[in-house]
Amino acid sequence: MSAARPLTTLRTIAVIAALPLLLTACGYGSDSTDDGKQTAAPAGAKKLSADEVKIGYFPNLTHGTALVGVQEGLLQKELGGTTIKTATFNAGPSEIEALNAGSIDIGWIGPSPSINGYTKSNGKNLRIIGGSASGGVKLVVNPKKIKSLADVKGKKIATPQLGNTQDVAFLNWIADQGWKVDAESGKGDVSVVRTDNKITPDAYKAGSIDGAWVPEPTASKLVAEGGKVLLDESSLWPDKKFVITNIIVSQKFLKEHPDVVEAVLRGSVKTNAWINANPDKAKASANAALEKLSGKALPAAVIDPAWKSITFLDDPLASTLNTEAQHAVKAGLLDKPDLKGIYDLTLLNKVLKAQGKNEVDDAGLGAQ
C-alpha cells in the first residue's frame, strides 16, 4: 500500500458502471439508519445561521470523533442554539445519497465513498473539509493455516465489500506480492471473499474464510476468536498514517452556512484533542455511544486493542487519499479521477490557527 513501492497493475475489469455500489465505505454492514435524534441546544444559547445541522456518521470506532463529540456534547457546545440532528449509516453509498438529498449536511465517512461521491457528481456535491482518523485496519488470519505473509497465497481472505476502502487496499497489497487476482470475481492466487463485516467473525469461526483484511472493531473481534494479526495496514504507509475517516459537507450547505460548518469543525478539533488527552475516558464514551446505537457495548477484549490502533487527528492526510484513488484505478475499479477541488480546508485551517495548531495541507487538491 506504500506510495513509494511500484504497483503491478491488476487486470482491467468492466465495473466502472457499477461504481455507486463498488466504492463503498469502510463501514460496518450495508444498511442505513436515520435515527433522527436531536441533541438539545443549551437554553438561551444563540443560534447560528441555521436552526439545525444534520450530521451523519457510522457506528464504528473509526468514526470515534463523531461518536464522542455527540456523546460528550462537545459538538453541540460549539453550535450554541443550532441543534444537531444525527443519522447513522453502515455503508458509504447510503450516506452519500443522504448528503445529495439534503437528509444530512455534514458527514464522517471513508475515503472511497468520498472519492466516488465527488467524481460521480463531477465535483459538484461535496467537499472534504477535515480529517478525523487514521489506521485501525488489519489483516487477521487463522494462525493454524497461515503462519507467514507468503502463506496468504492460495487462501480465502475476506474484505468488507467489492471496491470498498479495505478491498482496494488488499488488492493493491496482493499486486505488490506479484500475485494475480481478478478484481471483480475475487478469484486468483488469493480468493478474495467479499463479506459483510457483521458476519465476518461467524464466517471465520465456521472456517469458510482463512482471514480478513478489515477495519476495527471487526479485526479485534477476529482476534478474540483466535485469529492473529499478520499485518497492520499502517505499516505500509509513510509515517504509518493513512486516511480512514474524513469529514465531508454538502457544497450547498457550506456556501449557505459557513458559520455552522466552522462550528462543527471547531467541535471536531476540540473532540480530537479531548480524545487524545483522555484516551480511557474517550474509549468508554465511544463504547457508550455504540451501546446506545446498537444496544450492545463492545467487550474489553475487543475495544481495548481496537481503540489503540486508531489515531484521531485533524489532518485529512490528503496525499494518502490521492494514493488510494490511484490504487483503485490500477485495480480497474475506477476511471482516473480528477480530484482537483475535492478539499476545502479553509475553515479547518482557520480553526486550527485560532487554537495555535499547525495548519494542514490539501496536497494540491484544494478548491479554487
C-alpha positions in Angstrom: 0.0 0.0 0.0 3.0 2.3 0.3 3.1 5.1 -2.2 6.8 4.5 -2.5 6.6 1.0 -3.9 5.7 0.2 -7.6 2.3 -1.4 -8.1 1.7 -4.3 -10.5 -1.4 -3.3 -12.5 -4.3 -5.7 -12.0 -6.3 -6.9 -15.0 -8.7 -4.1 -16.0 -12.3 -5.1 -15.4 -15.6 -3.6 -16.7 -17.1 -2.5 -13.4 -17.0 1.3 -13.8 -20.7 1.5 -14.4 -21.3 -0.1 -11.0 -19.2 2.4 -9.1 -22.1 3.6 -6.9 -22.2 0.1 -5.4 -18.5 -0.5 -5.6 -16.6 2.3 -4.0 -18.3 2.0 -0.6 -17.2 2.9 2.8 -15.2 1.1 5.4 -18.4 0.6 7.2 -19.9 -2.0 9.4 -22.5 -3.6 7.3 -24.7 -2.4 4.4 -27.8 -0.8 5.8 -28.5 2.7 6.8 -30.4 4.1 9.7 -31.8 7.6 10.0 -32.2 7.8 13.8 -33.5 11.3 13.6 -32.1 12.1 17.1 -31.7 15.7 18.1 -29.3 17.0 20.6 -30.9 19.6 22.8 -29.3 23.0 22.5 -28.3 24.9 25.6 -31.1 27.1 27.0 -30.8 30.6 25.8 -27.9 29.8 23.5 -27.6 31.9 20.4 -28.4 30.2 17.1 -26.0 30.4 14.2 -27.3 30.9 10.6 -29.2 27.6 10.6 -31.7 26.3 13.1 -30.2 22.8 12.9 -27.4 20.9 11.3 -27.9 17.3 10.2 -24.8 15.2 10.8 -24.2 11.6 9.6 -21.6 9.0 10.7 -21.1 5.3 11.2 -21.5 3.2 14.5 -17.8 2.4 14.0 -14.8 3.1 16.2 -13.1 4.6 13.2 -15.8 7.3 13.5 -14.9 7.9 17.1 -14.7 11.7 16.7 -18.4 11.9 15.9 -19.3 9.2 18.4 -17.5 11.0 21.3 -18.3 14.5 20.0 -22.0 13.8 20.1 -21.9 11.7 23.3 -20.0 14.3 25.3 -21.8 17.3 23.9 -18.6 18.8 22.5 -20.0 19.4 19.1 -23.3 20.9 20.4 -21.3 23.2 22.7 -19.7 24.9 19.7 -23.0 25.2 17.8 -24.8 27.1 20.6 -28.5 27.3 19.8 -28.2 25.5 16.5 -29.3 21.9 17.2 -27.7 18.7 15.9 -29.8 16.1 14.2 -27.9 12.8 13.8 -28.3 9.9 11.4 -26.2 6.8 11.4 -25.2 4.7 8.4 -23.5 1.4 7.8 -22.3 1.9 4.2 -20.9 4.8 2.2 -23.5 4.9 -0.7 -26.4 5.5 1.7 -24.6 8.3 3.4 -23.6 9.9 0.0 -27.2 9.6 -1.1 -28.4 11.3 2.1 -25.9 14.1 1.5 -27.1 14.5 -2.1 -30.8 14.5 -1.0 -30.2 17.0 1.8 -31.0 14.5 4.5 -27.6 15.3 6.1 -25.4 18.3 5.8 -22.1 17.1 7.1 -20.8 13.5 7.4 -18.0 11.4 8.8 -17.1 8.9 6.0 -14.3 6.9 4.5 -12.1 7.9 1.5 -13.5 5.6 -1.1 -17.1 6.9 -0.9 -15.8 10.5 -0.7 -13.9 9.9 -4.0 -16.8 8.2 -5.6 -19.4 10.8 -4.5 -17.2 13.6 -5.8 -16.4 12.1 -9.1 -19.9 10.8 -9.9 -21.3 14.3 -9.4 -18.5 15.9 -11.5 -17.2 17.7 -8.4 -20.5 19.4 -7.6 -22.0 17.7 -4.5 -19.4 17.6 -1.7 -16.1 18.9 -0.3 -13.8 17.2 2.2 -13.3 19.8 5.0 -11.3 17.9 7.6 -9.7 14.8 8.9 -10.8 12.5 11.7 -9.0 9.2 11.9 -6.0 7.2 10.6 -5.3 3.5 10.9 -7.5 0.8 12.5 -7.2 -1.7 9.6 -5.5 -5.1 9.9 -5.0 -8.4 8.2 -6.1 -11.0 10.7 -5.6 -14.7 9.9 -6.1 -18.2 11.2 -2.7 -19.0 12.7 -3.2 -22.7 12.1 -3.5 -22.2 8.3 -1.4 -19.0 7.8 1.9 -18.6 9.5 3.6 -16.0 7.2 2.6 -13.4 4.6 3.7 -15.9 1.9 1.1 -18.3 3.2 -1.7 -15.9 2.2 -1.3 -17.2 -1.3 -4.0 -19.8 -2.1 -6.1 -18.9 0.9 -9.6 -17.3 1.3 -9.4 -13.8 2.7 -12.4 -11.6 3.4 -12.8 -7.9 2.7 -16.0 -5.9 3.5 -17.2 -5.2 0.0 -16.1 -5.1 -3.6 -14.3 -1.9 -4.2 -14.5 -0.6 -0.6 -11.5 1.0 1.1 -10.2 -2.2 2.5 -10.9 -4.2 -0.6 -8.8 -1.8 -2.7 -6.0 -1.9 -0.1 -5.9 -5.7 -0.1 -6.0 -5.9 -3.9 -3.1 -3.5 -4.0 -1.1 -5.5 -1.5 -1.8 -8.7 -3.5 -0.4 -7.0 -6.6 2.7 -5.8 -4.7 3.4 -9.5 -3.9 3.4 -10.2 -7.6 0.2 -12.3 -7.3 -2.7 -12.2 -9.7 -6.4 -11.8 -8.8 -9.4 -10.9 -11.0 -10.7 -7.9 -9.0 -14.3 -8.3 -10.0 -14.7 -12.1 -9.1 -12.0 -12.1 -6.4 -10.6 -15.3 -8.0 -6.9 -15.9 -8.5 -3.7 -16.6 -6.5 -5.8 -15.5 -3.4 -9.5 -15.9 -3.1 -10.9 -12.5 -2.1 -14.2 -13.2 -0.4 -16.4 -10.1 0.0 -18.2 -10.5 3.3 -20.3 -8.1 5.4 -18.3 -7.1 8.5 -21.2 -8.1 10.7 -20.9 -11.7 9.7 -17.2 -12.0 9.1 -16.5 -13.3 12.6 -19.1 -16.0 12.1 -17.6 -16.9 8.7 -14.2 -17.1 10.4 -15.5 -19.4 13.1 -17.2 -21.6 10.6 -13.9 -22.0 8.6 -15.3 -20.5 5.4 -12.6 -17.9 5.4 -9.0 -18.1 6.5 -8.6 -14.5 7.4 -9.8 -11.0 6.7 -8.5 -7.5 5.8 -10.9 -5.5 7.9 -11.3 -2.3 10.0 -11.9 -2.1 13.7 -13.6 -3.4 15.7 -14.0 -6.4 13.3 -10.3 -7.1 13.3 -10.2 -7.3 17.1 -13.3 -9.5 17.1 -11.5 -11.9 14.9 -8.5 -11.9 17.3 -10.9 -12.6 20.2 -12.0 -15.7 18.2 -8.4 -16.9 18.0 -7.2 -15.0 15.0 -3.7 -13.5 14.7 -2.8 -10.0 13.4 -0.5 -10.8 10.5 -0.2 -7.2 9.1 -1.3 -3.8 10.3 -2.0 -1.7 7.2 -0.4 1.4 8.8 3.0 -0.3 8.4 2.6 0.0 4.6 2.3 3.8 4.7 4.8 6.6 5.1 4.8 7.7 8.8 2.3 4.9 9.4 -0.6 7.2 8.6 -3.4 6.9 6.1 -6.9 8.4 6.0 -9.6 6.0 7.2 -12.2 8.6 8.1 -12.6 12.2 6.9 -15.4 14.9 7.2 -17.4 15.9 4.2 -20.0 18.6 3.7 -22.6 19.4 1.1 -21.3 22.3 -1.1 -24.7 24.0 -0.8 -24.6 23.9 3.0 -21.0 25.1 3.1 -21.9 28.0 0.9 -25.1 29.0 2.8 -23.9 28.3 6.4 -20.1 28.6 6.7 -20.5 29.6 10.4 -22.2 26.3 11.2 -19.6 24.3 9.3 -16.9 26.2 11.2 -18.6 25.5 14.5 -18.7 21.7 13.7 -15.1 21.7 12.7 -14.2 23.6 15.9 -16.1 20.9 17.9 -14.3 18.2 15.9 -10.9 19.6 16.6 -11.7 20.0 20.3 -13.1 16.5 20.4 -9.9 15.0 18.9 -7.9 16.9 21.5 -10.0 15.6 24.3 -9.8 12.0 22.9 -6.0 12.2 22.7 -5.7 13.8 26.2 -8.2 11.3 27.8 -7.9 8.0 25.9 -9.5 5.8 28.5 -12.5 8.2 29.1 -12.8 8.7 25.3 -12.8 4.9 24.8 -15.6 4.5 27.4 -17.5 7.4 25.8 -17.3 5.8 22.3 -18.4 2.5 23.7 -21.4 4.1 25.5 -22.4 5.7 22.2 -22.1 2.4 20.4 -24.3 0.8 23.1 -26.9 3.4 22.5 -26.9 2.9 18.8 -26.6 -0.9 18.7 -27.9 -2.0 22.1 -24.7 -3.7 23.0 -21.3 -2.4 24.2 -18.1 -4.0 22.9 -16.3 -6.2 25.4 -12.9 -5.1 26.8 -11.1 -7.8 24.8 -12.3 -6.2 21.6 -12.4 -2.5 22.3 -9.1 -2.2 24.1 -6.8 -3.3 21.2 -9.1 -1.8 18.6 -9.0 1.7 20.2 -5.2 1.7 20.5 -4.8 1.1 16.8 -6.7 4.2 15.7 -5.2 7.6 15.6 -7.6 10.6 15.9 -6.3 13.7 14.1 -7.5 16.8 12.3 -5.3 16.4 9.2 -7.2 14.8 6.4 -4.0 13.3 5.1 -4.8 14.4 1.6 -1.9 12.8 -0.1 -2.9 9.3 1.1 -6.4 9.8 -0.3 -4.9 10.6 -3.7 -2.8 7.4 -3.4 -5.9 5.3 -2.5 -7.6 6.7 -5.6 -4.6 5.7 -7.7 -4.8 2.2 -6.2 -8.4 1.9 -7.2 -7.6 3.0 -10.8 -4.8 0.4 -11.0 -7.1 -2.3 -9.8 -9.5 -1.5 -12.6 -12.2 -0.3 -10.2 -12.2 3.4 -11.1 -11.5 5.6 -14.1 -8.7 8.0 -13.5 -10.4 10.7 -11.4 -9.9 14.5 -11.4 -9.8 15.2 -7.7 -8.9 18.8 -8.0 -11.2 20.7 -5.8 -12.3 17.8 -3.6 -10.8 19.6 -0.5 -11.7 22.9 1.1 -9.6 23.2 4.2 -10.1 27.0 4.6 -12.4 26.8 7.7 -10.4 24.0 9.3 -7.1 25.9 9.0 -8.9 29.0 10.4 -9.9 26.9 13.4 -6.5 25.3 13.8 -4.8 28.7 13.6 -7.1 30.2 16.2 -6.2 27.3 18.6 -2.5 27.7 18.0 -2.2 24.5 16.0 -0.4 23.9 12.7 -2.4 24.3 9.5 -2.9 21.3 7.2 -2.2 20.7 3.5 -4.6 19.7 0.7 -1.9 18.1 -1.4 -2.8 20.3 -4.3 -6.4 19.1 -4.4 -8.0 22.2 -2.9 -10.9 24.2 -4.2 -10.0 27.3 -6.2 
